[in-house]
Amino acid sequence: MSKVKRKKVYGLAAEYDTAKGVYHACEKVRDAGYTVWDAHTPFPVHGLDKAMGLKPSVLPWIIFAMGMTGMTIGISLQYWTSVVDYPTIIAGKPLFSWQAFVPVTFELTILLSAFGAVFGMLGLNKLPQLYHPLFNLPAFSRVTDDRFFIAIEVDDPNYDETRTRKLLESTGAINVYEVED
Amino acid sequence: MAVAADKLDPLSGRKDLVEGHPTFHDVTEAVCAPIESPSWRWWVAFLMSLSVLGILGIALAYLFYEGVGIWGLNNPVDWGYAIVNFVFWVGIGHAGTLISAVLFLFRQKWRTSINRASEAMTIFAVICALMFPLVHTGRPWLAAYWLLPLPNQMDIWPNFRSPLLWDVFAVSTYFTVSLLFWYVGLIPDLATMRDRAKTKTRRIAYGIFSLGWRGSNRHWQHYEKAYLILAGLATPLVLSVHTIVSFDFAVSQLPGWHTTIFPPYFVAGAIFSGFAMVLTLMLPLRSWFGLKHIITVKHLENMAKVILLTGTLVGYAYAMEFFIAWYSGNPYESYAFANRLFGDYWWAYWTMVSCNVLSPQVFWFKKARRSVLVLFIVSIFVNIGMWFERFVITVTSLHHDFLPSSWDYYSPTIWDAATLLGSFGLFFTLFCLFVRYLPSIAIAEVKSVMPEADPHHGDDHE
């Protein structure tokens, strides 16, 4: 039984050595109509979202919802313990003396909003994800140092090995690699 | 003698934030080198910190065995070193959040060189602070339960109208949010450490904590949004924390505590003391770790300006307290303040004023703001002065209250002093571990403020 093992391909990765290079390359890839692709940079490059044609993040809505949840928990915790479960008159104040309940409500709003920001961000990014095909590419280890990459996946409807490679080469990439899955 | 001036970029007219035109790779190398090959100085600092931490271990072990009787507390002065140290350490933490969140919102790009280490300082300072409420009863296994919003054996809930309970929520939220903010900032740099790792242990450890970060721009998009909103959340949070800490005093009826100026006065003092601690930590760090081109003299000068501003604000608050004590016509209030100046604790009061109000005034001079030696000496003075501020507020107000028959003099014991000293051991040990294993400068953020990071760098238009 001899069978030629066909390697599975994740896509093509192009390497750039400047932020400017990857920025203009992204504009070209976007204009060529690709959708299943990504840019990888050592730091957030200003304006790259626009160059890639990304829609704004939905994260603020998640954070807002979490913040409102925190506020509701804060108010209802204090209302329920002071008015419903064990009403106690303290310093002659009304049972629901809401002014005194502001600090705890505020802190819980901030706390849950922060949870929304961090865990919402990780969720939207599908992290933690310890394995990714791009890590198979030795050159990719410099993406956290001083190199910039564009990776176009085979799943993109426009993907065609020779045409896509040509496009990437025409954007001034210093190298174009095929990435195994 | 001419005062040294910074060279400015001929195009933007601003100073380059990183000196010597390094490449992105040079920045990575400069920050990672001390982690990958530590200097002998690190061992000296670490072992010294560790031995001071040992003192804390002994002080706490004896406290748990014997109880709070080993401290110098007495009847009018029921709050002593534990609350003084708690407020001191929480205050230290505030500068880290100010640098990481408030300066971020104000687009102060120079913050990128110092924000990582300052945030670490915040977290370690808050750990030191949180220790005191936990141990101040001498029975921490009970205190931990009382602090939580849980009903007691009689089904009574904690009193949500009490500032002490607000404090529990404020400081624990502050700690959690600071930790998350710090960690989010660390993720890309942990990935850098992972990709540079030479040993398997390092690759796995940094690999796990970097969560598989691969610099994807689709990720950066959510990441930057999360970071911006966290900064927006941390800003009111940091103001609320010391405000609520000041409520512990201000909401009570005691002369010297019962004042409306406390919240802003505490917040200004917190930022003041925190910046001093940032300088105390940063001056040796930049010199021992070869980071002088990233944490430049200009950075130090900016911090000196913040210290001058907040120190003067604190001086204004001291003066205003006296004015109101006189203007109110309240004899108890007037007595409390006269007692601070000329009473039994006059030495503590004058130490506080000289360190906090007088010593930062040298920063009106550019030469002093740019002198490492002057900066270091003043930062130590401010640390001492701000500790004494909390001592003065707590002890002078308590030891002479309304009724002369209940007055008493408070003097700390050797165990009070050992706990205070030991908390510094905890703080410096944690900070040493941080600079040894984590990048002490935000690599990705520093790169993003370098001129080459701009995708239109070198273009003629704009």
Contacts between the chains, C-beta under 8 A, distances in Angstrom:
chain1	res1	chain2	res2	distance
A	18	B	452	6.8
A	18	B	457	7.9
A	19	B	452	6.5
A	19	B	453	5.4
A	19	B	454	7.0
A	19	B	455	5.1
A	19	B	457	7.2
A	20	B	454	7.9
A	20	B	455	5.0
A	20	B	456	7.1
A	20	B	457	5.8
A	20	B	458	7.1
A	22	B	455	7.8
A	23	B	455	3.5
A	24	B	455	7.6
A	26	B	217	7.9
A	38	B	216	5.1
A	38	B	217	6.2
A	38	B	218	5.5
A	39	B	216	7.4
A	39	B	217	4.1
A	40	B	214	5.9
A	40	B	215	4.4
A	40	B	216	5.5
A	40	B	217	6.9
A	41	B	215	5.2
A	41	B	217	6.2
A	41	B	220	6.9
A	42	B	24	6.4
A	42	B	188	7.6
A	42	B	192	7.6
A	42	B	215	5.9
A	42	B	444	6.2
A	42	B	447	6.0
A	43	B	188	7.3
A	43	B	444	4.2
A	43	B	445	7.1
A	43	B	447	4.4
A	43	B	448	4.1
A	43	B	453	6.3
A	44	B	217	7.7
A	44	B	220	4.3
A	44	B	223	7.2
A	44	B	224	5.3
A	44	B	444	7.7
A	44	B	448	6.0
A	45	B	217	7.4
A	45	B	220	8.0
A	45	B	448	7.9
A	45	B	453	6.9
A	45	B	455	5.8
A	46	B	448	7.8
A	46	B	453	7.5
A	46	B	454	6.5
A	46	B	455	6.5
A	47	B	455	5.9
A	48	B	217	5.2
A	48	B	220	7.6
A	48	B	455	7.2
A	49	B	217	7.1
A	49	B	221	5.3
A	51	B	455	7.5
A	52	B	217	6.0
A	54	B	217	7.5
A	54	B	218	6.7
A	54	B	221	5.8
A	57	B	221	5.4
A	57	B	222	5.0
A	57	B	225	4.4
A	59	B	222	5.3
A	59	B	225	4.7
A	59	B	226	6.0
A	59	B	229	7.3
A	60	B	225	6.6
A	60	B	229	6.5
A	63	B	229	5.5
A	77	B	149	6.7
A	78	B	160	4.6
A	81	B	149	7.5
A	81	B	151	8.0
A	81	B	157	4.0
A	81	B	160	6.8
A	82	B	157	7.4
A	82	B	160	6.1
A	85	B	151	7.9
A	85	B	155	7.9
A	85	B	157	6.9
A	86	B	151	7.4
A	86	B	155	6.1
A	86	B	156	5.7
A	86	B	157	5.8
A	88	B	156	7.1
A	88	B	159	8.0
A	90	B	159	6.1
A	90	B	161	5.6
A	91	B	161	7.3
A	93	B	161	6.8
A	97	B	161	6.5
A	100	B	160	6.7
A	100	B	161	4.1
A	101	B	160	6.0
A	101	B	161	8.0
A	103	B	163	7.9
A	103	B	166	4.0
A	103	B	169	6.9
A	103	B	170	6.6
A	103	B	240	7.1
A	103	B	244	5.5
A	103	B	247	7.6
A	104	B	160	6.1
A	104	B	165	7.2
A	104	B	166	6.0
A	104	B	169	4.9
A	106	B	236	7.9
A	106	B	240	6.2
A	107	B	166	7.7
A	107	B	169	4.2
A	107	B	170	5.4
A	107	B	173	4.4
A	107	B	237	7.8
A	107	B	240	7.1
A	108	B	169	7.0
A	108	B	173	7.5
A	110	B	173	5.9
A	110	B	177	6.5
A	110	B	233	5.3
A	110	B	236	7.2
A	110	B	237	4.9
A	110	B	240	7.8
A	111	B	173	4.5
A	111	B	176	6.3
A	111	B	177	6.7
A	113	B	229	7.5
A	113	B	233	5.4
A	114	B	176	7.1
A	114	B	177	4.5
A	114	B	180	5.6
A	114	B	181	7.6
A	114	B	230	6.2
A	114	B	233	5.5
A	114	B	234	8.0
A	115	B	180	7.7
A	117	B	180	7.8
A	117	B	226	4.6
A	117	B	229	5.1
A	117	B	230	5.1
A	117	B	233	7.0
A	118	B	180	4.7
A	118	B	183	7.7
A	118	B	184	5.8
A	118	B	226	6.4
A	118	B	230	7.3
A	120	B	222	7.9
A	120	B	226	7.1
A	121	B	184	7.3
A	121	B	222	4.8
A	121	B	223	6.0
A	121	B	225	7.4
A	121	B	226	3.7
A	122	B	211	7.1
A	124	B	222	4.7
A	125	B	216	7.6
A	125	B	218	7.4
A	125	B	219	4.4
A	125	B	222	5.6
A	125	B	223	7.2
A	127	B	211	4.5
A	127	B	212	6.0
A	127	B	213	7.0
A	127	B	219	7.3
A	128	B	208	7.9
A	128	B	211	3.7
A	128	B	212	5.4
A	129	B	211	7.4
A	129	B	212	4.3
A	130	B	207	6.5
A	130	B	208	7.2
A	130	B	211	7.5
A	130	B	212	4.5
A	131	B	212	7.1
A	132	B	212	6.2
A	132	B	214	5.7
A	134	B	214	5.9
A	135	B	214	7.3
A	140	B	214	7.7
A	141	B	195	4.2
A	141	B	196	7.9
A	142	B	195	7.4
A	143	B	195	7.6
A	143	B	214	6.6
A	143	B	215	4.8
A	144	B	188	6.8
A	144	B	191	4.7
A	144	B	192	4.1
A	144	B	194	7.6
A	144	B	195	4.8
A	144	B	213	7.7
A	144	B	215	6.1
A	145	B	24	6.7
A	145	B	25	5.8
A	145	B	28	4.9
A	145	B	192	6.4
A	145	B	195	6.9
A	145	B	196	7.5
A	146	B	23	6.5
A	146	B	24	3.7
A	146	B	25	4.4
A	146	B	28	7.0
A	149	B	215	7.9
